[in-house]
Amino acid sequence: MATSLKGRDATIEWFGATTFRLKVKGLTIFLDTWLERPSSIPTYLKIDDVQECDYIFISHAHFDHLPGADRLAKKTGAIIIANGEAINVMRTAGVTETQLQPVAGGERIPLFTKAQRDEAIARHKADEAAGKLPPPGPKFPPTPHHAEAVIDVHVWPALHCMLPPGDHAALPEVMDTGAVYTGDGGNPYACTIDITRNMTYGFGGLMKIPSHTLPSHLPEDFRTFLPYMNDRERNKYSFYDGGQLLFNFLLDKNEGGKGDAAGPTTTLLWHGHLGCYDGIMKTIEPKPDVAILAIAGRANLNGRPFDGSAAEFAVKQVQWLGEPNKVIWCLHDEAPIIPKRIDTTAATELVHRETTSRVVDLEHIKAYKVFE
């Protein structure tokens, strides 16, 4: 029987960048797992200190989102839900196949408590011991009946942000969400392939150079960051994002989305980058009551560089999502390389001026009621 706890009692904690811990209706869910970070920025929670985790949702496969998922899954038995690239990295890292669920966007997923999943396994073993024949067809891992689902999650395709044109070293220490970027920088094919190439041949190229022969002009933040990137045994990631995803969590199944007449609503959307397809954002139902949105970089609209500021793009996203009651920024705090931080002032002020949504700033580690 599904737990009777209410979705509106959900709590959330932020551990930097896009990594959060959501606790709801007996479930512990990690949104990204970049917990143990490079030495130049704070680590707020170590994996050894995590005792419970039922599910891990990964926004994409980059170094500041995926690392730690394999160790957390092996420790807790959590199921990882992520794009194919991230799943392949996890599979290679030795995570059991039954703990891996690849998705690409468009999927609807029922979530169950560990007790429910254990009960389904126990029933399956009892049936086998009694000689009961399984249904014909593939031998799927035992799972609870979908009617027992505690919450639902809808997966949607999204996009990684871009960066302003030019040399990465020329980026500011603090990126302003009010800064306006226009044009393609002379590259009519500007897109996230540029991000992949920069990671593969930029970071990847530097990682092949012995530390004592690194170029003298290399910024100090890159020098302190490279040991983290080079520790591929501990930090599992890919230079290719694998396809950005966003997730809409329906925390009370029988209550509709924002504005539904059925009563108080409890839908939380989490999106770990500043990029989207506007048609998808407009289509998402139910509309979220709370939206966690990344606010770093140059916005990516439908695969093309967005002409305007991050603040202007954020307002568009908020409007397409039906103006959630609450907006929470992410990916704006300490980073190991430039830009080191994101100034969210312009984005917050514009959202407050142009929409009915209200931005709430979270402190690291502190637990908050999602819907208060």
C-alpha positions as CSV (number, residue, x, y, z in Angstrom):
1,M,0.0,0.0,0.0
2,A,1.4,3.4,-0.9
3,T,2.4,5.7,1.9
4,S,-0.2,8.2,3.2
5,L,2.3,11.1,3.6
6,K,1.5,14.2,1.6
7,G,3.5,15.6,-1.2
8,R,3.0,19.1,0.2
9,D,5.2,18.1,3.1
10,A,8.2,17.6,0.8
11,T,11.6,19.1,1.9
12,I,14.6,20.0,-0.2
13,E,18.3,20.6,0.5
14,W,20.8,22.2,-1.8
15,F,24.4,21.1,-1.9
16,G,25.7,23.5,-4.6
17,A,25.4,23.8,-8.4
18,T,22.4,21.7,-9.4
19,T,22.6,19.0,-6.7
20,F,19.6,18.7,-4.4
21,R,18.2,16.1,-2.0
22,L,14.4,15.8,-2.1
23,K,12.6,14.0,0.7
24,V,8.9,13.2,0.0
25,K,6.4,10.5,1.1
26,G,9.1,8.2,2.4
27,L,11.4,8.6,-0.6
28,T,14.9,10.1,-0.6
29,I,15.7,11.4,-4.1
30,F,19.0,13.0,-5.3
31,L,18.8,15.5,-8.2
32,D,22.3,15.2,-9.6
33,T,25.1,13.9,-7.3
34,W,28.0,16.4,-7.5
35,L,28.6,16.2,-3.8
36,E,32.4,15.7,-3.5
37,R,33.8,18.5,-5.5
38,P,37.2,20.0,-6.4
39,S,39.4,21.2,-3.6
40,S,39.0,24.9,-4.6
41,I,35.2,25.0,-3.7
42,P,33.3,23.7,-0.7
43,T,32.0,20.2,-0.3
44,Y,28.8,20.3,1.7
45,L,28.0,16.6,2.0
46,K,30.2,13.6,1.6
47,I,28.9,10.4,0.0
48,D,30.0,8.4,3.1
49,D,27.6,10.5,5.1
50,V,24.6,9.7,3.0
51,Q,22.7,6.8,4.6
52,E,19.6,6.6,2.3
53,C,18.8,7.1,-1.3
54,D,16.0,5.6,-3.3
55,Y,16.4,7.3,-6.7
56,I,19.0,9.4,-8.4
57,F,17.9,11.7,-11.3
58,I,20.7,13.1,-13.5
59,S,20.3,16.2,-15.6
60,H,23.2,15.3,-17.9
61,A,26.6,13.6,-17.9
62,H,29.1,16.4,-17.3
63,F,31.7,16.7,-14.6
64,D,29.6,18.9,-12.3
65,H,26.4,16.8,-12.4
66,L,27.1,13.1,-12.7
67,P,30.1,12.3,-10.5
68,G,29.2,10.4,-7.3
69,A,26.1,8.7,-8.8
70,D,27.9,5.4,-9.1
71,R,29.2,5.3,-5.6
72,L,25.9,6.5,-4.1
73,A,24.0,3.9,-6.1
74,K,26.3,1.1,-5.0
75,K,26.1,2.1,-1.4
76,T,22.3,2.6,-1.1
77,G,20.8,0.5,-3.9
78,A,19.3,3.6,-5.5
79,I,18.0,3.5,-9.1
80,I,19.7,6.0,-11.5
81,I,17.4,7.6,-14.0
82,A,19.5,9.5,-16.7
83,N,20.2,9.9,-20.4
84,G,22.0,7.1,-22.3
85,E,25.4,8.6,-22.1
86,A,25.3,8.9,-18.3
87,I,23.8,5.4,-18.0
88,N,26.7,4.0,-20.1
89,V,29.2,5.7,-17.8
90,M,27.4,4.2,-14.8
91,R,27.3,0.8,-16.4
92,T,31.0,0.9,-17.1
93,A,31.5,2.0,-13.5
94,G,29.9,-1.3,-12.4
95,V,26.5,-0.2,-11.3
96,T,24.1,-3.2,-11.5
97,E,21.8,-3.2,-14.6
98,T,18.6,-3.3,-12.5
99,Q,19.6,0.0,-11.0
100,L,19.9,1.7,-14.3
101,Q,17.0,3.3,-16.2
102,P,18.0,5.2,-19.4
103,V,15.6,7.9,-20.6
104,A,15.5,10.4,-23.4
105,G,12.5,12.6,-22.7
106,G,8.8,11.7,-23.0
107,E,8.8,9.0,-20.3
108,R,6.5,8.9,-17.4
109,I,7.9,7.0,-14.4
110,P,6.2,5.7,-11.2
111,L,8.4,5.8,-8.1
112,F,8.1,3.3,-5.2
113,T,9.6,3.2,-1.7
114,K,12.4,0.7,-1.0
115,A,10.0,-1.3,1.2
116,Q,7.6,-1.6,-1.8
117,R,10.4,-2.7,-4.1
118,D,11.7,-5.2,-1.6
119,E,8.2,-6.6,-1.1
120,A,7.9,-7.1,-4.9
121,I,11.2,-9.0,-4.9
122,A,10.1,-11.1,-2.0
123,R,6.9,-12.0,-3.7
124,H,8.8,-13.0,-6.9
125,K,11.1,-15.3,-4.9
126,A,8.1,-16.8,-3.1
127,D,6.4,-17.5,-6.5
128,E,9.6,-19.1,-7.8
129,A,9.9,-21.3,-4.7
130,A,6.3,-22.4,-5.1
131,G,6.9,-23.4,-8.7
132,K,4.6,-20.7,-10.0
133,L,5.3,-20.0,-13.7
134,P,6.1,-16.4,-14.6
135,P,4.0,-14.7,-17.3
136,P,5.3,-15.4,-20.9
137,G,7.8,-12.9,-22.4
138,P,11.0,-11.3,-21.1
139,K,12.0,-11.9,-17.5
140,F,11.7,-8.3,-16.2
141,P,13.1,-7.4,-12.7
142,P,10.2,-7.7,-10.2
143,T,8.6,-4.3,-9.5
144,P,5.5,-3.2,-7.6
145,H,2.2,-2.7,-9.5
146,H,2.0,0.8,-11.0
147,A,-1.1,1.4,-8.9
148,E,1.1,1.4,-5.8
149,A,3.3,4.3,-7.1
150,V,4.1,6.9,-4.5
151,I,4.8,9.7,-6.9
152,D,5.1,10.2,-10.7
153,V,7.9,11.8,-12.6
154,H,7.6,13.1,-16.2
155,V,10.8,13.4,-18.2
156,W,11.2,16.1,-20.9
157,P,14.0,16.8,-23.4
158,A,15.8,20.1,-22.7
159,L,19.1,21.8,-23.7
160,H,22.4,22.6,-22.2
161,C,23.4,26.3,-22.1
162,M,25.9,27.9,-24.3
163,L,28.8,30.3,-23.5
164,P,29.4,33.8,-24.9
165,P,31.7,33.6,-28.0
166,G,35.4,33.9,-27.6
167,D,38.2,32.5,-25.5
168,H,37.0,30.8,-22.2
169,A,39.8,32.7,-20.4
170,A,38.2,36.0,-21.3
171,L,35.0,35.1,-19.4
172,P,34.4,37.3,-16.3
173,E,34.9,36.1,-12.8
174,V,31.3,36.9,-12.1
175,M,28.8,36.5,-14.9
176,D,25.9,38.9,-14.8
177,T,22.4,37.6,-15.6
178,G,21.6,41.1,-16.9
179,A,24.4,41.0,-19.6
180,V,22.9,40.9,-23.1
181,Y,24.5,38.7,-25.8
182,T,23.5,38.8,-29.4
183,G,24.6,37.2,-32.6
184,D,26.6,34.0,-33.2
185,G,30.1,35.4,-32.8
186,G,30.8,34.7,-36.5
187,N,29.9,31.0,-36.3
188,P,26.5,30.4,-38.0
189,Y,26.6,26.8,-36.6
190,A,27.0,27.9,-33.0
191,C,25.4,25.2,-30.8
192,T,26.2,22.8,-27.9
193,I,28.6,20.9,-30.2
194,D,30.9,23.8,-29.2
195,I,30.5,22.9,-25.5
196,T,31.4,19.2,-26.3
197,R,34.4,20.2,-28.4
198,N,35.7,22.6,-25.8
199,M,35.5,19.9,-23.1
200,T,36.9,17.2,-25.3
201,Y,39.9,19.1,-26.7
202,G,40.2,21.8,-24.1
203,F,39.9,20.0,-20.8
204,G,40.8,16.7,-22.5
205,G,43.9,18.2,-24.1
206,L,45.1,19.8,-20.8
207,M,44.5,16.5,-18.9
208,K,47.0,14.8,-21.2
209,I,49.8,17.2,-20.3
210,P,52.0,16.3,-17.3
211,S,51.4,18.9,-14.5
212,H,55.0,20.1,-14.5
213,T,54.8,21.0,-18.2
214,L,51.5,22.8,-18.2
215,P,51.6,26.1,-20.1
216,S,52.8,29.1,-18.0
217,H,49.8,31.2,-19.1
218,L,47.3,28.7,-17.8
219,P,45.1,30.3,-15.1
220,E,45.6,29.0,-11.6
221,D,42.0,27.8,-11.3
222,F,42.6,25.4,-14.2
223,R,45.7,24.1,-12.5
224,T,43.8,23.3,-9.3
225,F,40.9,21.9,-11.2
226,L,42.8,19.4,-13.4
227,P,43.6,16.9,-10.6
228,Y,39.9,16.5,-10.1
229,M,39.2,16.0,-13.8
230,N,42.1,13.5,-14.1
231,D,40.7,11.3,-11.3
232,R,38.5,9.4,-13.6
233,E,38.4,6.4,-11.2
234,R,36.6,8.4,-8.5
235,N,34.8,11.0,-10.6
236,K,32.8,9.5,-13.4
237,Y,31.6,11.8,-16.1
238,S,31.6,12.4,-19.9
239,F,32.7,15.3,-22.0
240,Y,29.4,14.9,-23.9
241,D,26.3,15.9,-22.0
242,G,24.3,13.1,-23.6
243,G,21.1,15.1,-24.0
244,Q,19.9,17.5,-21.3
245,L,16.8,16.4,-19.5
246,L,14.4,18.2,-17.2
247,F,12.1,16.4,-14.7
248,N,8.6,17.3,-13.5
249,F,7.8,15.6,-10.2
250,L,4.1,15.1,-9.5
251,L,4.2,14.6,-5.7
252,D,0.5,14.0,-5.2
253,K,-0.8,11.8,-7.9
254,N,-4.5,12.6,-7.5
255,E,-4.1,16.3,-7.5
256,G,-3.7,18.2,-10.7
257,G,-1.1,20.8,-11.7
258,K,-0.9,24.5,-10.9
259,G,-4.4,26.1,-10.8
260,D,-6.3,22.8,-10.8
261,A,-9.6,23.0,-8.9
262,A,-8.9,19.6,-7.1
263,G,-7.2,21.4,-4.2
264,P,-3.7,22.2,-3.1
265,T,-1.2,21.2,-5.8
266,T,2.3,19.8,-5.4
267,T,4.3,19.7,-8.6
268,L,8.0,20.4,-8.6
269,L,10.0,20.9,-11.8
270,W,13.8,20.7,-11.8
271,H,15.9,21.9,-14.8
272,G,19.7,21.9,-14.5
273,H,20.7,24.2,-17.4
274,L,19.7,27.5,-19.1
275,G,18.4,26.0,-22.3
276,C,15.1,24.6,-23.6
277,Y,12.7,24.1,-26.5
278,D,9.9,26.6,-26.1
279,G,7.3,24.3,-27.5
280,I,8.1,21.7,-24.8
281,M,8.1,24.2,-22.0
282,K,4.7,25.5,-23.1
283,T,3.4,21.9,-23.4
284,I,4.4,20.6,-20.0
285,E,1.5,19.6,-17.9
286,P,0.8,19.8,-15.1
287,K,2.3,23.2,-14.7
288,P,4.7,23.3,-11.7
289,D,3.9,25.0,-8.5
290,V,7.7,25.3,-7.8
291,A,10.4,25.4,-10.5
292,I,14.1,24.9,-9.9
293,L,15.9,26.6,-12.8
294,A,19.6,26.9,-13.7
295,I,20.7,30.5,-14.4
296,A,24.3,30.1,-15.7
297,G,25.7,30.8,-19.1
298,R,24.3,32.1,-22.3
299,A,20.8,30.9,-22.9
300,N,20.0,28.2,-25.5
301,L,16.6,28.5,-27.2
302,N,15.7,25.6,-29.6
303,G,19.4,24.8,-30.1
304,R,20.3,28.4,-31.1
305,P,22.1,31.1,-29.1
306,F,19.4,33.3,-27.5
307,D,19.6,37.0,-28.3
308,G,19.2,38.7,-24.9
309,S,20.2,38.2,-21.3
310,A,19.9,35.2,-19.0
311,A,17.4,37.3,-17.0
312,E,15.2,37.8,-20.1
313,F,15.4,34.1,-21.0
314,A,14.5,33.1,-17.4
315,V,11.4,35.3,-17.6
316,K,10.3,33.5,-20.8
317,Q,10.8,30.1,-19.2
318,V,8.8,31.1,-16.1
319,Q,6.0,32.4,-18.3
320,W,6.0,29.3,-20.5
321,L,5.7,27.2,-17.3
322,G,2.6,29.1,-16.2
323,E,4.3,31.4,-13.7
324,P,5.0,28.9,-10.8
325,N,4.4,30.2,-7.3
326,K,8.0,29.8,-6.4
327,V,11.3,29.9,-8.5
328,I,14.6,28.6,-7.1
329,W,17.8,29.4,-8.9
330,C,20.7,26.9,-9.2
331,L,24.1,26.6,-10.9
332,H,24.9,30.1,-9.7
333,D,27.2,29.5,-6.7
334,E,30.9,28.7,-6.5
335,A,32.4,27.1,-9.5
336,P,36.0,25.7,-9.8
337,I,36.8,27.7,-13.0
338,I,35.6,31.0,-14.5
339,P,32.9,32.2,-14.4
340,K,33.3,31.5,-10.6
341,R,29.8,32.8,-9.7
342,I,26.6,34.1,-11.3
343,D,25.1,37.4,-10.2
344,T,21.3,36.6,-10.2
345,T,20.2,40.0,-9.2
346,A,19.0,41.0,-12.7
347,A,17.2,37.7,-13.2
348,T,15.4,37.9,-9.8
349,E,14.3,41.5,-10.3
350,L,13.0,40.9,-13.8
351,V,11.0,37.8,-12.8
352,H,9.5,39.8,-9.9
353,R,8.7,42.7,-12.3
354,E,7.3,40.7,-15.3
355,T,5.6,37.7,-13.6
356,T,3.6,36.7,-10.5
357,S,6.3,34.2,-9.5
358,R,8.6,34.8,-6.6
359,V,12.2,33.8,-6.4
360,V,13.4,32.2,-3.2
361,D,17.1,31.9,-2.4
362,L,18.3,28.8,-0.7
363,E,21.2,28.4,1.7
364,H,23.4,25.4,1.3
365,I,22.6,22.3,3.4
366,K,19.5,23.8,5.1
367,A,16.3,21.9,4.7
368,Y,13.3,23.8,3.3
369,K,9.7,23.0,2.8
370,V,9.2,22.9,-1.0
371,F,5.7,24.3,-1.0
372,E,6.0,27.0,1.7
